Amino acid sequence: MTDRLPAPVRRITDTFKSFTPGQKAVTIFAVFAIIVGGYFFATWAAKPSYSILFNNLSTKDASAIVESLQKTNTSYELANDGQTILVPRDQVNSLRLQLSGEGLPNDEGTGYSLLDQQGITTSDFMQHANYQRALEGELAKTIQSIDGVEAATVHLVMPQKDVFADTATKPTASVLVASKSTSPLTGDQVQAIVHLVASSVEGLDPTQVTVAGADGKILSTGGGAAIATGGDSGSDAQTVEFQNRMNASLQSMLDRLVGPGHSVVTTTADLDFDQTETRKKEYSSDPSLPSVSETTSSETYTGSGTGNGGVLGPDNIQVPSGAGSTGQYANKNEARQNALNEVEEIRRKAPGSIRRLNVAVLLDSTTAASVDPTQVQQLVSSAAGIDPTRGDTIVVSAMPFDTSAQQAAQSELAAAAAADKQDKQLTLVKSGALAFVVLILIFLAWRASRRAKRRQELSAEERAHLEAMQAALDAQRQAELEATEAMHGIGMLESAPTPEERDEAREERHREIETMVKEKPDEMAQLLRSWMSIDSPHG
């Protein structure tokens, strides 16, 4: 059966048969590992990389898109609780065009698509309600396109305009956003949502927009200012940020002076977040400029007489006339209107000014004994901008630090690093030992194969002697056959083997000898050497 196999396969089969049981087990295990590894690698290499086809889909749209993909036998994956559909990267554009031709996604419950459903009999109230719902849907879609926003819901309050009312009610808006748990929305993103909604609705002021998170925390309210995500007010967050920034700056300077870990600085700030506005007007004129308008009036009276009466003068003053009076009167009025320069100054005080600043510095006396606390106090006062008139205070003290916790932490860290290093070394040793054992087994199998192959190979002299021996055996058997035929007569010749049978018998003997050489090469080589030594003249 094995003679019919191709020569390479027959050589592999013969080599495997020459292995010991241990070598055969290692070979089978290696082949099995290669097949399994190749299967997993082929599976991984054949798996396509997926990309987002559509995101933030409604349940209706997601169901319709999945049904369409199943009809075309397109592989897909669902993510984000079914709101995101992933398809192979190289099919994204073609599938989007295909689904767009099918009208997907097409959630007719939101957006301006609501306005397409209105008929000619729709009332004014329904038109206003549908327009408001459409605007809310479009704003929600726009907000969802912001990076980090998973879902959004917008509610608008848009009062109808009344031509008979003197004052109109302003619109308001509230936005509910759900962000990724790993990346909450920043203050800038909240501000962007506020101004986006305010700019999209006519007459909506940013101060009338409230933004809340899906976790129930207020992100923005009143004035459109973002609120810290931790739940504190904006002023508290800004105060903490100012104190942290001040502490980091002073700590960096002290670390250069006494070394890291040998000083502690704490800053407590009282910031003023009140907004104040001051208005001031000043008037001035330039004498060198001509007046804008000028009015002059004068009265003059001259004469003499002996009458005892008098004349009515200005301001109902009676001017005497007659004996003893000169009779002269003069009055002159001038009025000028000059150009005035008016200067109005408006100053708005920005919130966040420092009302009071308290700084406490603690030095490690064991390492900072040579440092003068007075110089440290002056240095920190200048760096922090301490103002005594404002009520600022600064205290610098030197005390021994308790380093037991730090030393214990360092010891645990060193022990953990040593254990980690030991584990890595042990892993490397195990991997190296396993690789070494595999290499040794492969080397032993290769060496045994070479030895078996060498044992199977006979020298030219031994092969020639073997062929001579086979020829002698054939001749001997042929002679015995002829003698037998001569002894038994013509009747026995009829049952004698034919030449074809004799050839088959000869080939069978050849195969038997080759089999014996392959199975017992050492014994056959030793037997041939003994025969050759007997046949040689010096044997």
URRA-V492992 format. One record per residue. N is the residue number from 0. RES is the residue in three letters. SS is DSSP state (H for helix, E for strand, - for the rest). PSI is psi in degrees with one decimal (NA if undefined). OMEGA is omega in whole degrees, 0 to 359 (NA if undefined). Layout:
# URRA-V492992
N,RES,SS,PSI,OMEGA  N,RES,SS,PSI,OMEGA
This chain:
# URRA-V492992
0,MET,-,-43.2,182  1,THR,H,-21.6,180  2,ASP,H,-21.5,180  3,ARG,H,-11.8,181  4,LEU,-,156.1,176  5,PRO,-,158.5,184  6,ALA,H,-45.6,179  7,PRO,H,-42.4,180  8,VAL,H,-39.0,180  9,ARG,H,-36.5,178  10,ARG,H,-40.3,178  11,ILE,H,-41.8,179  12,THR,H,-43.8,180  13,ASP,H,-38.3,179  14,THR,H,-42.0,179  15,PHE,H,-36.9,179  16,LYS,H,-27.3,181  17,SER,-,-10.0,180  18,PHE,-,155.0,172  19,THR,-,166.7,179  20,PRO,H,-39.4,178  21,GLY,H,-42.4,179  22,GLN,H,-38.1,177  23,LYS,H,-40.6,180  24,ALA,H,-43.7,179  25,VAL,H,-41.0,180  26,THR,H,-44.0,179  27,ILE,H,-42.2,179  28,PHE,H,-41.8,180  29,ALA,H,-42.5,179  30,VAL,H,-41.1,179  31,PHE,H,-42.1,179  32,ALA,H,-39.9,179  33,ILE,H,-41.4,181  34,ILE,H,-45.6,180  35,VAL,H,-45.0,179  36,GLY,H,-40.3,177  37,GLY,H,-35.5,179  38,TYR,H,-47.3,180  39,PHE,H,-38.1,178  40,PHE,H,-42.0,179  41,ALA,H,-38.2,178  42,THR,H,-43.0,179  43,TRP,H,-41.3,181  44,ALA,H,-32.2,181  45,ALA,H,-14.3,181  46,LYS,-,124.2,182  47,PRO,-,154.8,175  48,SER,-,131.5,186  49,TYR,E,148.8,177  50,SER,E,161.7,184  51,ILE,E,125.2,174  52,LEU,E,-53.6,175  53,PHE,E,149.5,181  54,ASN,-,156.2,178  55,ASN,-,48.5,180  56,LEU,-,150.6,172  57,SER,-,166.0,181  58,THR,H,-38.1,181  59,LYS,H,-47.7,180  60,ASP,H,-41.6,180  61,ALA,H,-41.6,179  62,SER,H,-43.2,181  63,ALA,H,-39.9,181  64,ILE,H,-42.3,179  65,VAL,H,-41.0,178  66,GLU,H,-39.8,178  67,SER,H,-39.3,179  68,LEU,H,-36.7,178  69,GLN,H,-34.1,178  70,LYS,H,-35.0,181  71,THR,-,7.7,179  72,ASN,-,41.6,178  73,THR,-,129.9,179  74,SER,-,142.4,182  75,TYR,E,165.4,176  76,GLU,E,147.8,179  77,LEU,E,142.3,179  78,ALA,E,168.3,177  79,ASN,-,47.9,179  80,ASP,-,36.0,177  81,GLY,-,-0.2,180  82,GLN,-,-13.0,180  83,THR,E,133.1,179  84,ILE,E,127.9,180  85,LEU,E,139.0,178  86,VAL,E,166.4,176  87,PRO,E,140.4,187  88,ARG,H,-38.5,184  89,ASP,H,-5.9,181  90,GLN,H,4.5,185  91,VAL,H,-52.2,185  92,ASN,H,-44.4,181  93,SER,H,-38.2,179  94,LEU,H,-35.7,177  95,ARG,H,-42.1,177  96,LEU,H,-41.4,181  97,GLN,H,-46.5,181  98,LEU,H,-31.2,176  99,SER,H,-38.2,176  100,GLY,H,-27.3,177  101,GLU,-,0.4,180  102,GLY,-,26.9,180  103,LEU,-,143.0,352  104,PRO,-,147.8,185  105,ASN,-,71.0,175  106,ASP,-,102.9,184  107,GLU,-,5.2,182  108,GLY,-,-8.5,182  109,THR,-,166.7,175  110,GLY,H,-174.1,183  111,TYR,H,-7.2,176  112,SER,H,-20.1,176  113,LEU,H,-33.8,182  114,LEU,H,-21.0,179  115,ASP,H,-17.0,183  116,GLN,H,-2.4,182  117,GLN,-,141.3,177  118,GLY,-,-179.8,182  119,ILE,-,-14.9,181  120,THR,-,7.7,181  121,THR,-,134.4,181  122,SER,-,166.5,179  123,ASP,H,-37.1,179  124,PHE,H,-44.2,179  125,MET,H,-37.1,176  126,GLN,H,-43.6,179  127,HIS,H,-42.1,180  128,ALA,H,-42.9,179  129,ASN,H,-38.2,178  130,TYR,H,-40.4,179  131,GLN,H,-43.7,178  132,ARG,H,-40.6,179  133,ALA,H,-41.9,179  134,LEU,H,-39.9,177  135,GLU,H,-42.9,179  136,GLY,H,-42.4,180  137,GLU,H,-39.9,178  138,LEU,H,-39.7,178  139,ALA,H,-42.8,178  140,LYS,H,-40.4,180  141,THR,H,-42.0,180  142,ILE,H,-34.6,179  143,GLN,H,-21.6,179  144,SER,-,-8.7,176  145,ILE,-,137.9,182  146,ASP,-,127.6,179  147,GLY,-,-13.1,181  148,VAL,E,119.4,179  149,GLU,E,-41.0,181  150,ALA,E,156.6,181  151,ALA,E,145.5,176  152,THR,E,130.9,183  153,VAL,E,133.3,175  154,HIS,E,127.2,181  155,LEU,E,142.3,172  156,VAL,E,105.2,185  157,MET,-,95.1,180  158,PRO,-,145.5,177  159,GLN,-,143.4,181  160,LYS,-,135.8,179  161,ASP,-,118.3,184  162,VAL,-,-18.3,182  163,PHE,-,-3.4,181  164,ALA,-,138.5,179  165,ASP,-,-37.6,181  166,THR,-,133.3,180  167,ALA,-,140.8,177  168,THR,-,132.8,182  169,LYS,-,146.3,178  170,PRO,-,155.3,177  171,THR,E,163.8,182  172,ALA,E,149.0,174  173,SER,E,138.2,184  174,VAL,E,130.1,175  175,LEU,E,120.4,183  176,VAL,E,144.1,174  177,ALA,E,116.1,182  178,SER,E,168.9,178  179,LYS,E,140.2,181  180,SER,-,-28.0,181  181,THR,-,-18.5,182  182,SER,E,85.0,178  183,PRO,-,160.1,183  184,LEU,-,140.7,177  185,THR,-,170.4,178  186,GLY,H,-37.1,179  187,ASP,H,-38.2,178  188,GLN,H,-37.8,177  189,VAL,H,-42.4,177  190,GLN,H,-39.6,179  191,ALA,H,-41.1,178  192,ILE,H,-42.3,181  193,VAL,H,-50.8,184  194,HIS,H,-27.4,176  195,LEU,H,-46.1,179  196,VAL,H,-41.7,182  197,ALA,H,-34.8,181  198,SER,H,-15.8,183  199,SER,H,-14.3,182  200,VAL,-,129.1,181  201,GLU,-,127.4,177  202,GLY,-,4.2,182  203,LEU,-,126.0,179  204,ASP,-,143.4,179  205,PRO,H,-26.7,179  206,THR,H,-12.1,181  207,GLN,H,16.7,180  208,VAL,E,126.3,178  209,THR,E,131.2,179  210,VAL,E,127.0,179  211,ALA,E,150.2,178  212,GLY,E,164.2,180  213,ALA,-,-18.2,178  214,ASP,-,4.0,177  215,GLY,-,5.3,180  216,LYS,-,140.3,178  217,ILE,E,125.5,179  218,LEU,E,-28.8,179  219,SER,E,135.1,176  220,THR,-,145.2,175  221,GLY,-,98.9,179  222,GLY,-,-1.0,178  223,GLY,-,12.7,181  224,ALA,-,138.5,180  225,ALA,E,146.2,179  226,ILE,-,145.7,181  227,ALA,-,141.3,183  228,THR,-,-17.7,180  229,GLY,-,-7.0,179  230,GLY,-,-9.6,178  231,ASP,-,162.8,176  232,SER,-,167.0,181  233,GLY,H,-36.5,180  234,SER,H,-41.2,178  235,ASP,H,-42.4,180  236,ALA,H,-40.8,179  237,GLN,H,-35.5,177  238,THR,H,-45.3,179  239,VAL,H,-41.1,179  240,GLU,H,-40.7,179  241,PHE,H,-43.7,180  242,GLN,H,-41.8,179  243,ASN,H,-42.5,179  244,ARG,H,-40.6,178  245,MET,H,-43.5,179  246,ASN,H,-42.6,181  247,ALA,H,-40.0,180  248,SER,H,-46.5,180  249,LEU,H,-37.6,180  250,GLN,H,-37.7,177  251,SER,H,-39.5,179  252,MET,H,-41.5,180  253,LEU,H,-32.6,177  254,ASP,H,-36.0,176  255,ARG,H,-26.7,184  256,LEU,H,-50.2,185  257,VAL,H,-1.9,180  258,GLY,-,152.7,181  259,PRO,-,140.1,177  260,GLY,-,2.5,182  261,HIS,-,16.1,178  262,SER,E,152.3,178  263,VAL,E,133.3,179  264,VAL,E,135.4,180  265,THR,E,131.6,182  266,THR,E,131.9,175  267,THR,E,119.5,185  268,ALA,E,141.7,173  269,ASP,E,106.7,185  270,LEU,E,147.2,180  271,ASP,E,113.8,181  272,PHE,-,15.1,177  273,ASP,-,138.4,177  274,GLN,-,121.3,181  275,THR,E,150.6,180  276,GLU,E,131.4,181  277,THR,E,126.6,179  278,ARG,E,138.8,182  279,LYS,E,131.3,178  280,LYS,E,137.5,178  281,GLU,E,138.4,179  282,TYR,E,139.8,179  283,SER,E,155.8,179  284,SER,-,155.0,180  285,ASP,-,113.3,181  286,PRO,-,-23.9,182  287,SER,-,-14.6,180  288,LEU,-,143.5,178  289,PRO,-,154.6,181  290,SER,-,153.8,180  291,VAL,-,-42.9,178  292,SER,E,151.6,182  293,GLU,E,134.0,181  294,THR,E,130.4,179  295,THR,E,131.8,177  296,SER,E,141.0,180  297,SER,E,151.2,176  298,GLU,E,138.8,179  299,THR,E,134.0,178  300,TYR,E,126.3,177  301,THR,-,150.9,178  302,GLY,-,171.6,179  303,SER,-,157.5,180  304,GLY,-,171.1,182  305,THR,-,0.4,181  306,GLY,-,151.8,179  307,ASN,-,-11.6,181  308,GLY,-,-164.3,179  309,GLY,E,175.0,179  310,VAL,E,151.7,179  311,LEU,E,115.9,181  312,GLY,-,-169.6,180  313,PRO,H,146.7,180  314,ASP,H,33.1,177  315,ASN,H,32.1,177  316,ILE,-,126.1,182  317,GLN,E,121.0,179  318,VAL,E,122.0,182  319,PRO,E,150.8,176  320,SER,-,153.0,181  321,GLY,-,-157.6,184  322,ALA,-,141.6,179  323,GLY,-,9.5,181  324,SER,-,140.8,179  325,THR,-,-28.5,179  326,GLY,-,19.4,181  327,GLN,-,141.0,179  328,TYR,E,137.4,180  329,ALA,E,139.7,179  330,ASN,E,130.8,183  331,LYS,E,129.0,178  332,ASN,E,132.6,178  333,GLU,E,134.0,178  334,ALA,E,124.7,179  335,ARG,E,138.6,177  336,GLN,E,107.0,182  337,ASN,-,155.4,176  338,ALA,-,134.3,181  339,LEU,-,142.7,174  340,ASN,E,123.2,180  341,GLU,E,124.1,179  342,VAL,E,120.0,178  343,GLU,E,123.5,183  344,GLU,E,126.1,179  345,ILE,E,121.2,180  346,ARG,E,124.7,176  347,ARG,E,123.7,182  348,LYS,E,121.3,181  349,ALA,-,140.7,179  350,PRO,-,154.1,177  351,GLY,-,8.5,178  352,SER,E,157.5,184  353,ILE,E,122.2,173  354,ARG,E,-43.9,182  355,ARG,E,145.2,183  356,LEU,E,126.2,178  357,ASN,E,129.5,182  358,VAL,E,131.3,176  359,ALA,E,129.6,182  360,VAL,E,128.7,178  361,LEU,E,124.9,181  362,LEU,E,149.2,176  363,ASP,E,113.9,185  364,SER,-,-22.1,181  365,THR,-,-27.3,181  366,THR,-,-18.2,182  367,ALA,-,31.2,181  368,ALA,-,-30.3,182  369,SER,-,-1.8,182  370,VAL,-,133.2,179  371,ASP,-,118.0,180  372,PRO,H,-28.9,180  373,THR,H,-42.8,178  374,GLN,H,-37.5,178  375,VAL,H,-39.5,179  376,GLN,H,-43.0,178  377,GLN,H,-39.6,181  378,LEU,H,-46.3,181  379,VAL,H,-36.2,178  380,SER,H,-43.0,179  381,SER,H,-39.1,182  382,ALA,H,-36.5,182  383,ALA,H,-12.7,181  384,GLY,-,45.7,180  385,ILE,-,129.9,179  386,ASP,-,105.1,182  387,PRO,H,-32.6,180  388,THR,H,-21.9,179  389,ARG,H,-9.4,182  390,GLY,-,13.7,180  391,ASP,-,149.1,179  392,THR,E,153.2,176  393,ILE,E,135.4,181  394,VAL,E,130.2,178  395,VAL,E,123.5,180  396,SER,E,152.9,178  397,ALA,E,121.1,180  398,MET,E,154.9,178  399,PRO,-,137.2,180  400,PHE,-,147.8,173  401,ASP,-,105.8,184  402,THR,-,13.1,182  403,SER,H,-43.7,179  404,ALA,H,-38.9,179  405,GLN,H,-43.2,178  406,GLN,H,-39.8,178  407,ALA,H,-40.6,178  408,ALA,H,-40.3,178  409,GLN,H,-38.9,178  410,SER,H,-44.0,178  411,GLU,H,-38.5,178  412,LEU,H,-42.6,179  413,ALA,H,-41.2,179  414,ALA,H,-41.1,179  415,ALA,H,-40.7,178  416,ALA,H,-40.8,179  417,ALA,H,-41.7,179  418,ALA,H,-40.9,178  419,ASP,H,-42.8,179  420,LYS,H,-39.8,179  421,GLN,H,-41.0,177  422,ASP,H,-41.2,178  423,LYS,H,-42.3,179  424,GLN,H,-41.1,179  425,LEU,H,-39.8,177  426,THR,H,-42.9,178  427,LEU,H,-40.3,180  428,VAL,H,-43.5,179  429,LYS,H,-45.0,180  430,SER,H,-42.5,179  431,GLY,H,-41.0,179  432,ALA,H,-42.2,178  433,LEU,H,-42.9,178  434,ALA,H,-37.9,179  435,PHE,H,-42.0,179  436,VAL,H,-42.5,178  437,VAL,H,-42.8,178  438,LEU,H,-40.3,179  439,ILE,H,-43.0,180  440,LEU,H,-41.1,178  441,ILE,H,-40.4,179  442,PHE,H,-42.6,179  443,LEU,H,-41.0,178  444,ALA,H,-41.3,178  445,TRP,H,-39.4,180  446,ARG,H,-40.9,178  447,ALA,H,-37.8,178  448,SER,H,-41.7,178  449,ARG,H,-41.7,179  450,ARG,H,-42.6,179  451,ALA,H,-37.9,180  452,LYS,H,-38.5,178  453,ARG,H,-37.7,179  454,ARG,H,-31.6,181  455,GLN,H,-22.8,183  456,GLU,-,125.8,177  457,LEU,-,152.9,178  458,SER,-,167.1,181  459,ALA,H,-37.8,180  460,GLU,H,-39.9,179  461,GLU,H,-38.6,179  462,ARG,H,-37.9,178  463,ALA,H,-40.8,178  464,HIS,H,-38.3,179  465,LEU,H,-40.8,178  466,GLU,H,-38.0,177  467,ALA,H,-38.5,179  468,MET,H,-40.7,178  469,GLN,H,-40.0,178  470,ALA,H,-38.6,179  471,ALA,H,-39.9,178  472,LEU,H,-40.1,178  473,ASP,H,-42.4,180  474,ALA,H,-40.6,180  475,GLN,H,-43.8,179  476,ARG,H,-35.4,178  477,GLN,H,-39.5,179  478,ALA,H,-41.5,179  479,GLU,H,-37.4,180  480,LEU,H,-44.1,179  481,GLU,H,-37.5,179  482,ALA,H,-39.5,180  483,THR,H,-38.7,180  484,GLU,H,-38.9,180  485,ALA,H,-35.1,182  486,MET,H,-36.4,185  487,HIS,H,-10.1,173  488,GLY,-,-170.0,185  489,ILE,H,-32.3,183  490,GLY,H,-33.9,180  491,MET,H,-23.3,180  492,LEU,H,-28.6,181  493,GLU,H,-29.6,180  494,SER,-,2.8,181  495,ALA,-,151.8,180  496,PRO,-,149.6,179  497,THR,-,167.2,178  498,PRO,H,-35.7,178  499,GLU,H,-39.4,179  500,GLU,H,-37.5,179  501,ARG,H,-37.5,177  502,ASP,H,-41.8,178  503,GLU,H,-39.5,178  504,ALA,H,-38.6,179  505,ARG,H,-43.2,178  506,GLU,H,-36.9,178  507,GLU,H,-41.6,178  508,ARG,H,-39.3,177  509,HIS,H,-42.9,180  510,ARG,H,-38.4,178  511,GLU,H,-41.7,179  512,ILE,H,-42.6,179  513,GLU,H,-37.9,178  514,THR,H,-42.0,178  515,MET,H,-37.1,178  516,VAL,H,-39.1,181  517,LYS,H,-39.4,184  518,GLU,H,-38.2,181  519,LYS,-,69.5,183  520,PRO,H,-36.6,182  521,ASP,H,-45.9,181  522,GLU,H,-42.3,180  523,MET,H,-41.1,179  524,ALA,H,-41.3,178  525,GLN,H,-39.4,179  526,LEU,H,-44.9,179  527,LEU,H,-38.7,179  528,ARG,H,-37.0,178  529,SER,H,-40.4,177  530,TRP,H,-41.3,181  531,MET,H,-34.7,179  532,SER,H,-30.3,179  533,ILE,H,-40.9,182  534,ASP,H,-21.5,183  535,SER,-,149.7,183  536,PRO,-,-21.5,181  537,HIS,-,2.1,183  538,GLY,-,NA,NA
